[in-house]
């Protein structure tokens, strides 16, 4: 009985120690996961649901970005205020985020 309790105690200490050791080893790769484009981060979080990762999913009648001729300013307006089934992002994203993500949607065309 005594042994069991000591064994559990040792196991707990071991778990606590091994958790504590995780922190420094994680910081060894700071650059690995940074997203290069800030607009891409916003896009993946808020826009892929309708526009898709490739910009051409067209769910809910969303426009295919590969075919869009729209200017950056027009895109900023649509993202800010929404249009038909697209929700306005005015309260959800900052002006800078909207501009970044609008610029990101222009990249699909070249591919
Ligand atoms: C709920 C689904 C939905 C989400 C989420 C969504 N969109 Fe849209 N988007 C649409 C629809 C639908 C249209 C077409 C609107 C229309 O009828 O003209 C559209 C149109 C656009 C257009 C205009 C393209 C063109 O040439 O007409 C842009 C730019 C755009 N979306 C960007 C975004 C960005 C950036 C996000 C993320 C911040 C986003 N959308 C999120 C549904 C969505």
Backbone and ligand atoms as CSV (ligand in chain L), in Angstrom:
chain,resi,resn,atom,element,x,y,z
A,1,UNK,N,N,0.827,-1.210,0.000
A,1,UNK,CA,C,0.000,0.000,0.000
A,1,UNK,C,C,0.858,1.255,0.000
A,2,UNK,N,N,1.790,1.286,0.929
A,2,UNK,CA,C,2.745,2.397,0.981
A,2,UNK,C,C,3.469,2.580,-0.356
A,3,UNK,N,N,3.882,1.500,-0.913
A,3,UNK,CA,C,4.621,1.544,-2.176
A,3,UNK,C,C,3.811,2.176,-3.295
A,4,UNK,N,N,2.529,1.804,-3.297
A,4,UNK,CA,C,1.642,2.316,-4.331
A,4,UNK,C,C,1.571,3.848,-4.303
A,5,UNK,N,N,1.390,4.363,-3.070
A,5,UNK,CA,C,1.272,5.815,-2.925
A,5,UNK,C,C,2.556,6.499,-3.368
A,6,UNK,N,N,3.674,5.927,-2.962
A,6,UNK,CA,C,4.955,6.517,-3.366
A,6,UNK,C,C,5.103,6.458,-4.894
A,7,UNK,N,N,4.670,5.325,-5.437
A,7,UNK,CA,C,4.753,5.177,-6.897
A,7,UNK,C,C,3.931,6.232,-7.612
A,8,UNK,N,N,2.703,6.485,-7.127
A,8,UNK,CA,C,1.857,7.512,-7.735
A,8,UNK,C,C,2.501,8.881,-7.593
A,9,UNK,N,N,3.050,9.112,-6.417
A,9,UNK,CA,C,3.699,10.397,-6.158
A,9,UNK,C,C,4.841,10.622,-7.147
A,10,UNK,N,N,5.665,9.591,-7.318
A,10,UNK,CA,C,6.790,9.714,-8.250
A,10,UNK,C,C,6.287,9.957,-9.673
A,11,UNK,N,N,5.212,9.244,-10.022
A,11,UNK,CA,C,4.661,9.419,-11.360
A,11,UNK,C,C,4.187,10.858,-11.571
A,12,UNK,N,N,3.524,11.425,-10.554
A,12,UNK,CA,C,3.036,12.801,-10.664
A,12,UNK,C,C,4.192,13.789,-10.814
A,13,UNK,N,N,5.225,13.593,-10.013
A,13,UNK,CA,C,6.387,14.479,-10.095
A,13,UNK,C,C,7.002,14.377,-11.490
A,14,UNK,N,N,7.057,13.157,-12.000
A,14,UNK,CA,C,7.645,12.944,-13.313
A,14,UNK,C,C,6.837,13.669,-14.393
A,15,UNK,N,N,5.485,13.548,-14.307
A,15,UNK,CA,C,4.621,14.223,-15.277
A,15,UNK,C,C,4.815,15.738,-15.197
A,16,UNK,N,N,4.840,16.254,-13.939
A,16,UNK,CA,C,4.997,17.699,-13.749
A,16,UNK,C,C,6.311,18.176,-14.354
A,17,UNK,N,N,7.367,17.407,-14.137
A,17,UNK,CA,C,8.675,17.808,-14.651
A,17,UNK,C,C,8.707,17.770,-16.177
A,18,UNK,N,N,8.118,16.727,-16.740
A,18,UNK,CA,C,8.197,16.613,-18.194
A,18,UNK,C,C,7.351,17.682,-18.877
A,19,UNK,N,N,6.259,18.138,-18.218
A,19,UNK,CA,C,5.474,19.240,-18.776
A,19,UNK,C,C,6.279,20.512,-18.773
A,20,UNK,N,N,6.957,20.742,-17.638
A,20,UNK,CA,C,7.760,21.955,-17.521
A,20,UNK,C,C,8.844,22.021,-18.573
A,21,UNK,N,N,9.327,20.883,-18.997
A,21,UNK,CA,C,10.418,20.868,-19.968
A,21,UNK,C,C,9.965,21.163,-21.390
A,22,UNK,N,N,8.648,21.120,-21.644
A,22,UNK,CA,C,8.150,21.343,-23.001
A,22,UNK,C,C,8.386,22.760,-23.500
A,23,UNK,N,N,8.240,23.714,-22.596
A,23,UNK,CA,C,8.285,25.112,-23.010
A,23,UNK,C,C,9.542,25.505,-23.788
A,24,UNK,N,N,10.732,25.268,-23.251
A,24,UNK,CA,C,11.903,25.720,-24.001
A,24,UNK,C,C,12.091,24.990,-25.331
A,25,UNK,N,N,11.714,23.706,-25.399
A,25,UNK,CA,C,11.947,22.967,-26.638
A,25,UNK,C,C,11.043,23.465,-27.765
A,26,UNK,N,N,9.841,24.029,-27.408
A,26,UNK,CA,C,8.937,24.548,-28.435
A,26,UNK,C,C,9.477,25.797,-29.114
A,27,UNK,N,N,10.194,26.603,-28.373
A,27,UNK,CA,C,10.631,27.883,-28.912
A,27,UNK,C,C,11.838,27.737,-29.829
A,28,UNK,N,N,12.235,26.502,-30.107
A,28,UNK,CA,C,13.419,26.312,-30.940
A,28,UNK,C,C,13.141,26.550,-32.418
A,29,UNK,N,N,11.834,26.600,-32.828
A,29,UNK,CA,C,11.530,26.837,-34.239
A,29,UNK,C,C,10.581,28.018,-34.393
A,30,UNK,N,N,11.045,29.227,-34.156
A,30,UNK,CA,C,10.158,30.385,-34.173
A,30,UNK,C,C,9.644,30.738,-35.569
A,31,UNK,N,N,10.408,30.450,-36.604
A,31,UNK,CA,C,10.008,30.897,-37.941
A,31,UNK,C,C,9.130,29.895,-38.667
A,32,UNK,N,N,9.135,28.661,-38.200
A,32,UNK,CA,C,8.517,27.581,-38.962
A,32,UNK,C,C,7.069,27.846,-39.369
A,33,UNK,N,N,6.227,28.358,-38.437
A,33,UNK,CA,C,4.802,28.427,-38.734
A,33,UNK,C,C,4.261,29.831,-38.986
A,34,UNK,N,N,5.104,30.817,-39.126
A,34,UNK,CA,C,4.579,32.161,-39.361
A,34,UNK,C,C,4.022,32.259,-40.779
A,35,UNK,N,N,2.797,32.783,-40.876
A,35,UNK,CA,C,2.167,32.956,-42.183
A,35,UNK,C,C,2.758,34.200,-42.830
A,36,UNK,N,N,3.225,34.066,-44.051
A,36,UNK,CA,C,3.946,35.152,-44.702
A,36,UNK,C,C,3.044,36.352,-44.970
A,37,UNK,N,N,1.798,36.118,-45.357
A,37,UNK,CA,C,0.894,37.191,-45.728
A,37,UNK,C,C,-0.177,37.368,-44.646
A,38,UNK,N,N,-0.302,38.565,-44.058
A,38,UNK,CA,C,-1.316,38.754,-43.021
A,38,UNK,C,C,-2.727,38.572,-43.569
A,39,UNK,N,N,-2.934,38.901,-44.844
A,39,UNK,CA,C,-4.242,38.719,-45.461
A,39,UNK,C,C,-4.610,37.254,-45.570
A,40,UNK,N,N,-3.612,36.410,-45.764
A,40,UNK,CA,C,-3.868,34.976,-45.899
A,40,UNK,C,C,-4.423,34.398,-44.600
A,41,UNK,N,N,-3.895,34.883,-43.485
A,41,UNK,CA,C,-4.350,34.429,-42.179
A,41,UNK,C,C,-5.833,34.757,-41.994
A,42,UNK,N,N,-6.204,35.992,-42.309
A,42,UNK,CA,C,-7.599,36.430,-42.192
A,42,UNK,C,C,-8.458,35.617,-43.151
A,43,UNK,N,N,-7.969,35.450,-44.366
A,43,UNK,CA,C,-8.731,34.724,-45.383
A,43,UNK,C,C,-9.051,33.306,-44.930
A,44,UNK,N,N,-8.045,32.632,-44.403
A,44,UNK,CA,C,-8.248,31.240,-43.972
A,44,UNK,C,C,-9.215,31.142,-42.813
A,45,UNK,N,N,-9.268,32.193,-42.011
A,45,UNK,CA,C,-10.147,32.164,-40.850
A,45,UNK,C,C,-11.594,32.525,-41.209
A,46,UNK,N,N,-11.795,33.508,-42.098
A,46,UNK,CA,C,-13.143,34.043,-42.298
A,46,UNK,C,C,-13.730,33.799,-43.681
A,47,UNK,N,N,-12.949,33.515,-44.682
A,47,UNK,CA,C,-13.453,33.550,-46.050
A,47,UNK,C,C,-13.541,32.189,-46.720
A,48,UNK,N,N,-12.729,31.225,-46.278
A,48,UNK,CA,C,-12.709,29.935,-46.965
A,48,UNK,C,C,-14.061,29.227,-46.919
A,49,UNK,N,N,-14.872,29.526,-45.915
A,49,UNK,CA,C,-16.169,28.855,-45.785
A,49,UNK,C,C,-17.012,29.039,-47.044
A,50,UNK,N,N,-16.919,30.170,-47.690
A,50,UNK,CA,C,-17.691,30.404,-48.914
A,50,UNK,C,C,-16.802,30.447,-50.154
A,51,UNK,N,N,-15.635,31.035,-50.037
A,51,UNK,CA,C,-14.798,31.231,-51.236
A,51,UNK,C,C,-13.814,30.089,-51.465
A,52,UNK,N,N,-13.570,29.257,-50.454
A,52,UNK,CA,C,-12.681,28.114,-50.616
A,52,UNK,C,C,-11.213,28.505,-50.586
A,53,UNK,N,N,-10.351,27.520,-50.290
A,53,UNK,CA,C,-8.917,27.785,-50.179
A,53,UNK,C,C,-8.362,28.323,-51.498
A,54,UNK,N,N,-8.883,27.842,-52.623
A,54,UNK,CA,C,-8.385,28.283,-53.919
A,54,UNK,C,C,-9.101,29.514,-54.460
A,55,UNK,N,N,-10.075,30.058,-53.708
A,55,UNK,CA,C,-10.779,31.262,-54.145
A,55,UNK,C,C,-11.874,31.001,-55.167
A,56,UNK,N,N,-12.116,29.731,-55.503
A,56,UNK,CA,C,-13.087,29.452,-56.573
A,56,UNK,C,C,-14.186,28.475,-56.153
A,57,UNK,N,N,-14.472,28.408,-54.865
A,57,UNK,CA,C,-15.458,27.429,-54.416
A,57,UNK,C,C,-16.889,27.869,-54.736
A,58,UNK,N,N,-17.145,29.172,-54.682
A,58,UNK,CA,C,-18.432,29.741,-55.094
A,58,UNK,C,C,-19.630,29.258,-54.283
A,59,UNK,N,N,-19.415,28.928,-53.023
A,59,UNK,CA,C,-20.538,28.524,-52.180
A,59,UNK,C,C,-21.432,29.733,-51.898
A,60,UNK,N,N,-22.749,29.511,-51.817
A,60,UNK,CA,C,-23.720,30.582,-51.573
A,60,UNK,C,C,-23.671,31.656,-52.663
A,61,UNK,N,N,-23.190,31.320,-53.846
A,61,UNK,CA,C,-23.139,32.302,-54.925
A,61,UNK,C,C,-21.924,33.210,-54.868
A,62,UNK,N,N,-20.910,32.828,-54.084
A,62,UNK,CA,C,-19.701,33.644,-53.993
A,62,UNK,C,C,-18.991,33.691,-55.346
A,63,UNK,N,N,-18.419,34.824,-55.637
A,63,UNK,CA,C,-17.733,35.009,-56.919
A,63,UNK,C,C,-16.422,34.237,-56.952
A,64,UNK,N,N,-16.092,33.733,-58.133
A,64,UNK,CA,C,-14.817,33.064,-58.356
A,64,UNK,C,C,-13.725,34.132,-58.469
A,65,UNK,N,N,-12.808,34.156,-57.514
A,65,UNK,CA,C,-11.768,35.196,-57.516
A,65,UNK,C,C,-10.864,35.095,-58.738
A,66,UNK,N,N,-10.779,33.915,-59.323
A,66,UNK,CA,C,-9.910,33.765,-60.497
A,66,UNK,C,C,-10.460,34.540,-61.690
A,67,UNK,N,N,-11.789,34.765,-61.686
A,67,UNK,CA,C,-12.414,35.456,-62.810
A,67,UNK,C,C,-12.715,36.916,-62.497
A,68,UNK,N,N,-12.590,37.289,-61.232
A,68,UNK,CA,C,-12.998,38.637,-60.832
A,68,UNK,C,C,-12.087,39.714,-61.404
A,69,UNK,N,N,-12.713,40.771,-61.915
A,69,UNK,CA,C,-11.965,41.908,-62.460
A,69,UNK,C,C,-11.992,43.077,-61.486
A,70,UNK,N,N,-12.519,42.836,-60.300
A,70,UNK,CA,C,-12.764,43.912,-59.363
A,70,UNK,C,C,-11.476,44.531,-58.821
A,71,UNK,N,N,-11.490,45.849,-58.636
A,71,UNK,CA,C,-10.306,46.549,-58.117
A,71,UNK,C,C,-10.192,46.360,-56.610
A,72,UNK,N,N,-9.040,46.709,-56.102
A,72,UNK,CA,C,-8.801,46.580,-54.663
A,72,UNK,C,C,-9.811,47.400,-53.865
A,73,UNK,N,N,-10.074,48.636,-54.316
A,73,UNK,CA,C,-11.001,49.513,-53.587
A,73,UNK,C,C,-12.410,48.921,-53.555
A,74,UNK,N,N,-12.855,48.375,-54.675
A,74,UNK,CA,C,-14.189,47.761,-54.720
A,74,UNK,C,C,-14.261,46.560,-53.784
A,75,UNK,N,N,-13.187,45.791,-53.755
A,75,UNK,CA,C,-13.158,44.617,-52.869
A,75,UNK,C,C,-13.232,45.040,-51.424
A,76,UNK,N,N,-12.477,46.090,-51.082
A,76,UNK,CA,C,-12.493,46.591,-49.706
A,76,UNK,C,C,-13.923,46.962,-49.318
A,77,UNK,N,N,-14.657,47.618,-50.240
A,77,UNK,CA,C,-16.030,48.027,-49.961
A,77,UNK,C,C,-16.944,46.829,-49.741
A,78,UNK,N,N,-16.807,45.814,-50.596
A,78,UNK,CA,C,-17.669,44.632,-50.464
A,78,UNK,C,C,-17.378,43.880,-49.175
A,79,UNK,N,N,-16.087,43.754,-48.844
A,79,UNK,CA,C,-15.729,43.041,-47.619
A,79,UNK,C,C,-16.218,43.831,-46.402
A,80,UNK,N,N,-16.110,45.146,-46.467
A,80,UNK,CA,C,-16.556,45.988,-45.351
A,80,UNK,C,C,-18.076,45.935,-45.168
A,81,UNK,N,N,-18.802,46.115,-46.279
A,81,UNK,CA,C,-20.258,46.273,-46.179
A,81,UNK,C,C,-21.063,45.037,-46.559
A,82,UNK,N,N,-20.425,44.048,-47.155
A,82,UNK,CA,C,-21.125,42.851,-47.582
A,82,UNK,C,C,-21.915,43.089,-48.858
A,83,UNK,N,N,-22.403,42.034,-49.471
A,83,UNK,CA,C,-23.277,42.158,-50.625
A,83,UNK,C,C,-24.071,40.873,-50.775
A,84,UNK,N,N,-25.358,41.013,-50.893
A,84,UNK,CA,C,-26.271,39.862,-50.943
A,84,UNK,C,C,-25.916,38.830,-49.869
A,85,UNK,N,N,-25.513,37.606,-50.231
A,85,UNK,CA,C,-25.303,36.584,-49.204
A,85,UNK,C,C,-23.993,36.742,-48.436
A,86,UNK,N,N,-23.143,37.626,-48.915
A,86,UNK,CA,C,-21.885,37.801,-48.177
A,86,UNK,C,C,-22.090,38.742,-47.001
A,87,UNK,N,N,-21.619,38.303,-45.839
A,87,UNK,CA,C,-21.802,39.090,-44.619
A,87,UNK,C,C,-20.818,40.255,-44.574
A,88,UNK,N,N,-21.226,41.396,-44.016
A,88,UNK,CA,C,-20.281,42.505,-43.828
A,88,UNK,C,C,-19.275,42.182,-42.729
A,89,UNK,N,N,-18.021,42.594,-42.946
A,89,UNK,CA,C,-16.990,42.283,-41.950
A,89,UNK,C,C,-16.561,43.522,-41.165
A,90,UNK,N,N,-17.353,44.587,-41.300
A,90,UNK,CA,C,-17.008,45.861,-40.673
A,90,UNK,C,C,-16.659,45.727,-39.193
A,91,UNK,N,N,-17.533,45.057,-38.428
A,91,UNK,CA,C,-17.291,44.971,-36.995
A,91,UNK,C,C,-16.302,43.881,-36.609
A,92,UNK,N,N,-16.078,42.930,-37.527
A,92,UNK,CA,C,-15.245,41.771,-37.194
A,92,UNK,C,C,-13.773,41.978,-37.487
A,93,UNK,N,N,-13.481,42.732,-38.537
A,93,UNK,CA,C,-12.088,42.923,-38.944
A,93,UNK,C,C,-11.732,44.407,-38.902
A,94,UNK,N,N,-10.483,44.694,-38.644
A,94,UNK,CA,C,-10.029,46.084,-38.665
A,94,UNK,C,C,-9.869,46.528,-40.125
A,95,UNK,N,N,-9.762,47.837,-40.328
A,95,UNK,CA,C,-9.584,48.355,-41.694
A,95,UNK,C,C,-8.344,47.772,-42.352
A,96,UNK,N,N,-7.306,47.609,-41.551
A,96,UNK,CA,C,-6.064,47.062,-42.099
A,96,UNK,C,C,-6.248,45.600,-42.506
A,97,UNK,N,N,-6.954,44.856,-41.663
A,97,UNK,CA,C,-7.186,43.442,-41.986
A,97,UNK,C,C,-8.016,43.314,-43.265
A,98,UNK,N,N,-9.003,44.188,-43.415
A,98,UNK,CA,C,-9.843,44.149,-44.610
A,98,UNK,C,C,-9.004,44.458,-45.858
A,99,UNK,N,N,-8.142,45.448,-45.726
A,99,UNK,CA,C,-7.276,45.807,-46.844
A,99,UNK,C,C,-6.315,44.657,-47.188
A,100,UNK,N,N,-5.736,44.055,-46.152
A,100,UNK,CA,C,-4.812,42.934,-46.360
A,100,UNK,C,C,-5.507,41.769,-47.055
A,101,UNK,N,N,-6.703,41.439,-46.583
A,101,UNK,CA,C,-7.386,40.270,-47.137
A,101,UNK,C,C,-7.904,40.580,-48.552
A,102,UNK,N,N,-8.281,41.841,-48.796
A,102,UNK,CA,C,-8.705,42.232,-50.141
A,102,UNK,C,C,-7.543,42.062,-51.119
A,103,UNK,N,N,-6.368,42.488,-50.681
A,103,UNK,CA,C,-5.178,42.340,-51.522
A,103,UNK,C,C,-4.892,40.856,-51.759
A,104,UNK,N,N,-5.114,40.059,-50.725
A,104,UNK,CA,C,-4.870,38.620,-50.868
A,104,UNK,C,C,-5.796,37.995,-51.911
A,105,UNK,N,N,-7.073,38.438,-51.958
A,105,UNK,CA,C,-8.000,37.847,-52.920
A,105,UNK,C,C,-7.603,38.168,-54.356
A,106,UNK,N,N,-6.789,39.205,-54.563
A,106,UNK,CA,C,-6.365,39.558,-55.915
A,106,UNK,C,C,-5.305,38.600,-56.446
A,107,UNK,N,N,-4.691,37.852,-55.541
A,107,UNK,CA,C,-3.607,36.956,-55.957
A,107,UNK,C,C,-4.091,35.708,-56.682
A,108,UNK,N,N,-5.351,35.359,-56.471
A,108,UNK,CA,C,-5.840,34.105,-57.061
A,108,UNK,C,C,-5.837,34.163,-58.580
A,109,UNK,N,N,-5.979,35.352,-59.113
A,109,UNK,CA,C,-6.144,35.505,-60.548
A,109,UNK,C,C,-4.985,34.943,-61.370
A,110,UNK,N,N,-3.783,35.160,-60.891
A,110,UNK,CA,C,-2.608,34.777,-61.673
A,110,UNK,C,C,-2.448,33.276,-61.821
A,111,UNK,N,N,-2.941,32.537,-60.818
A,111,UNK,CA,C,-2.669,31.096,-60.811
A,111,UNK,C,C,-3.433,30.348,-61.885
L,1,LIG,C1,C,-21.260,33.632,-46.241
L,1,LIG,C2,C,-20.418,33.358,-47.361
L,1,LIG,C3,C,-19.259,34.315,-47.636
L,1,LIG,C4,C,-18.207,34.590,-46.814
L,1,LIG,C5,C,-17.915,34.039,-45.435
L,1,LIG,C6,C,-17.371,35.516,-47.529
L,1,LIG,N1,N,-17.918,35.803,-48.746
L,1,LIG,FE1,FE,-17.150,37.056,-50.161
L,1,LIG,N2,N,-18.776,36.736,-51.329
L,1,LIG,C7,C,-19.837,35.912,-51.012
L,1,LIG,C8,C,-20.864,36.050,-52.048
L,1,LIG,C9,C,-22.170,35.311,-52.066
L,1,LIG,C10,C,-20.366,36.990,-52.985
L,1,LIG,C11,C,-21.059,37.491,-54.238
L,1,LIG,C12,C,-21.829,38.737,-53.842
L,1,LIG,C13,C,-22.684,39.209,-54.983
L,1,LIG,O1,O,-23.809,38.759,-55.078
L,1,LIG,O2,O,-22.208,40.015,-55.770
L,1,LIG,C14,C,-19.052,37.401,-52.508
L,1,LIG,C15,C,-18.242,38.311,-53.161
L,1,LIG,C16,C,-16.994,38.705,-52.732
L,1,LIG,C17,C,-16.144,39.621,-53.439
L,1,LIG,C18,C,-16.439,40.289,-54.761
L,1,LIG,C19,C,-15.903,39.462,-55.909
L,1,LIG,C20,C,-16.452,39.935,-57.234
L,1,LIG,O3,O,-15.682,39.963,-58.181
L,1,LIG,O4,O,-17.652,40.236,-57.302
L,1,LIG,C21,C,-15.005,39.756,-52.692
L,1,LIG,C22,C,-13.787,40.603,-53.026
L,1,LIG,C23,C,-15.170,38.927,-51.526
L,1,LIG,N3,N,-16.375,38.289,-51.578
L,1,LIG,C24,C,-14.221,38.777,-50.534
L,1,LIG,C25,C,-14.431,38.078,-49.359
L,1,LIG,C26,C,-13.486,38.053,-48.270
L,1,LIG,C27,C,-12.140,38.724,-48.288
L,1,LIG,C28,C,-14.045,37.309,-47.284
L,1,LIG,C29,C,-13.477,37.037,-45.895
L,1,LIG,C30,C,-13.165,38.207,-45.085
L,1,LIG,C31,C,-15.322,36.841,-47.754
L,1,LIG,N4,N,-15.521,37.335,-49.016
L,1,LIG,C32,C,-16.185,36.031,-47.039
L,1,LIG,C33,C,-19.930,35.095,-49.917
L,1,LIG,C34,C,-19.088,35.083,-48.840
